[in-house]
Amino acid sequence: MMLRPLFFCVKRLVSILVCSVTAVAACKPMTEARKYVGDSVCITGKVVKVARSPRSGTHFLNFCGDYKNCPFTVVIFAKDLQRVGDVRQLEGNSIEIYGKVKDYKGQAEIVLSDVRQLRGESGKLPKLPADYDVANRGRYSSGRFKDASDRPKRDKKQRRGPTETEQPEEPQ
């Protein structure tokens, strides 16, 4: 007799958990992201362009042709690129991103700091190329150091001695 109330209690708990998981798992379209500022949700949309700031190395996933009038964007700071991967591969793909929606100058955004925030195929980003220098604001590194002995030797230019100049004659 004691098992019957326990069974119903467990059954009700499982149904509540299943309903809450399906409600959280449904991604919202990027056009509605503004409604969820302050909440941790899943946002989905097609990345139109991946842009990079030349000053800071910050990458932006833009979902519209004109990013200034777009309702949502994803920001990846240069310090997080190693943990996220090569975000340039996301251009032209639909993504699902989980995170806290923030307001930045009237535009909704999610800061992508870990690849685990991306779901589906977009969560399988390749690592950054080996010569991609994140510490140098996202620019490619200048290369490897070479030993001075590896440089080709040049012929030394012959130095000329001082030349004699004629002194102009003084007028009388």
N, C-alpha and C positions, 0 to 999 in steps of 0.2 A: 503494500500500500504506500509505503514511503517513496518507492521508485517512480510512481506515476507523477506526482508533482515535480519531482526532479527532472524527469524526462521532458515535461512541458516547458519547464524553465530553460533547459538547455536548448530545446527546439526554438523557443522564442529568441534566445540570445543569438543563435546561429542565423536566424532569419534577419535580425536587426543588423548583424555584421555583414551579411551578404548584401543587403540593401544599401548600407552605408558605403561599402567598397565599390559597388557599381555606380553610386552617385558621384563619388570622388574620382573614379576612373574615367568618366566621360570628359573628354577634352572640349574646351570651349573654343569657338572660332576666334581668331585674332581680332576680328572686328568688334567683339564684345569684351575685350580685355579690360577696357576702362572701367567696366562695372565691378571688377574684382580687385581693384587697388586695395592693398593691405591683406589680401587673402593668398594662401598658397594653393594654387590650382594648376591644372594642365591647360596649356594653350596650344592650338594647332593652326598651322598655316603654311603657305608655300613661300620659301625664301626666294625673293626676286633677285637680290644682289647681296654680296658680302663685301662690305667696305671696310677700309682700314684708315685710321687717323695717322698721318705721317709724323705728327709730333709725339703722340703718346704710345702708338702701337696698338691702341685699343681697336678691336674688331666689332663691327655691327652687322647683325643679320637684319636686312631690310625686307619687309613684306609688301612694299609698294614701290612703284617707280619713283615717286617723289617722297623721300623719307620725311620731309618736314611736315607733310600733311597726312602721314600715316598714323593710324591709331595705336600701333604697337611696334616695338622693336626689341631685339635681344642684344645685350651688351656683353662682350667678352674682353676683360682687361688683359693686358700683355702678361701680367704675372700669372694668369690662370691658363694660358695657352698650352703649357706642358701637360696639365691635367685634363684638358678638354680634347686636344688633338687638332688636326688640320681642318678648321672650320670652313676653309675655302671650298671644301668638297660638298658643302650643303647647298650651294647656289643652284637654284632650279629644282630643289627637292622639297617635298612636304615634310614638316617635322612636327613632333610633339615634344613640348618642353614643360617640365614641372618646376615650379618655383614660386617665390613670393612676388606678386605683381606690385611694382613701385611706380610712383608718379615722378617723372622728371620733366620739368618745364611744360606741363600739360599733356605729356605723352606717356602712355603706359609702357613699362619695360620690365623685363626679367633679366637679372644678371646671371649669366651662365658661368659657373665657376668649376663645374665638374661634369665629366661626360655622362655620369649616371643620371643627370637631369634630363637627358635626351632619351626618348623611348622609340622602340621600333627600329627600322633600318638606320635611322639617323644616329642612333646610339652606338653604331659600329664605325666610328670615325678612325681613319688611319692616324698614326702618330705623325708629328711634325717631321719634315725632312731633317736629316742630321746636320745640315749646314744652316738651318734656320735658327737665328740667334734671337731668342725671346728677350734676353737681358738687354739687347741693343734695340729696344723698342720695336721688335718685330721685323727688323731688317735682316737680310742675309749677312752672315759673318764675312769678314774681309778675307778669310782664308787661313791657311796654316803658316806658322812661322817657318822661315827657311834659314838655313845656315848661310853665313856670309861666304863660305867657300864654294857654295853652289852657284853663285852668281857668275855670269860670263865676265871675263876680264877684258877691259878696254885698253886701247893704246893710250898712253899718256900723251897729252899735247905737249909739244916742245915749247918751253918758255923762251921768250925773246928777252934779251937784255935791254936795258934802257936805251932808247934811241936818242941820238944827239939832235937837238933842235937849234936852228940858226937864230941868233939874236938879231932882231931888226936893227938896222943902223939908225943912229940917232941923227935927226936933222940938224944941220949946222946953223 
